[in-house]
Amino acid sequence: MTALTTGKAPIAVRRRRMRMGRLPLNLAALLTLAVSVFPVYWMVVTAFKPSADIQSDTPSFLPLHPTMAHFGTAVHSPGFGTFWRNSLTVTLSAVLMSLVVALLAAFAVGRMRWHGRRAFILMVFVAQMAPWEALLIPMYVIARDTDMLDRLSMLTLVYFMTTLPFTIVTLRGFLAAIPVELEEAAQVDGCTRPQAFRRVTFPLLAPGLLSTSLFGFITAWNEFAFANTLIIKNQDARTLPVWLSSFSNVFGTDWGATMAASSLFMLPVLAVFLVLQNRVTSGMTAGAVKG
C-alpha cells in the first residue's frame, strides 16, 4: 500500500506542476478573449441603452432600462432594406463564383500534371500576398475605363477576385489530403474520372468548401474600401459597410442607433459562422472516418 501511494504521489505532483505551468497561458488566453470580445459586448449593450444612459458620465456595463427604440430607428432609416439586399447579392454571388472556379483550379493543380503548373501555383500565392489596398487605384481605373463604376456587378467581380486565391490554396490543401487511390478504386469499379471525383472526392471536400465559403462570406460582407471607392454616385448601389460609415452623420450624436445598426450588421456573419462551424467539424470527422 505504501509503495502504491508513493508511486501515485509523483504523478499527482507532476500533474499539479503541469497545471501551474499552464496557468500563465490560460490567463493570457482569457485576457486576449476579454480584449477581443469586450468591444462587441459594449456595442450590443449600448444598442439597448436609452440615450440618457449612453450620454451619462457614469458608464453602466448592463442596460438598466433596456429599449428597442434604437433598433427601430436603424431599421426604418432610408435605404436599409436596399443596402441589405445589395450586400447579400454581392457577397453570395462572389462566394459561389469563387467556390466553383477554385474547385476546378484546385483539381487541375492537385490531380493533373501539366506544363506551367508550378508557375500557376506561384502566381496564386503572389496574388494572395498582394495587399488589397494596392489594388484600389488600378481597380478604380479599370472600372472607370470600362464604364463599370456604380455597379454591383463590378463590386461582385472585385470580391470574387480577392477571395479566389485563398480559396484555391485552401481547397488545394484539402484535396491533397484525400488519397488519389480512392478515385482510382472508384474508376476500377466502373466510374469515369468525373464520376469518381463527384461521388468520392467531392463529399470529402465538404470541410474545405465550408471553410472557404465562411472566409469568403466574412471577407466580402465586411469589405469597405472597394465598396466606398467603386460606388460613388449611385447611392442605391451602396452596401451595408458604406451605409454604416455614414450612419453617424445621418443621425448626428445618436450613438444608440449607430450601435443598433452595427449589431444588426453583425448578425448575418455571426449566424453563418455558428452554422458552418458545426458542419465543418462534423464534416472533418466524417471525412476522417470515410478515408
Helices and strands as residue ranges (DSSP letters): H 2-47, H 51-54, H 69-75, H 80-111, H 117-129, G 132-135, H 136-145, H 152-176, H 180-188, H 193-196, I 197-201, H 202-204, H 206-222, H 225-230, G 235-237, H 240-245, H 247-251, H 255-290
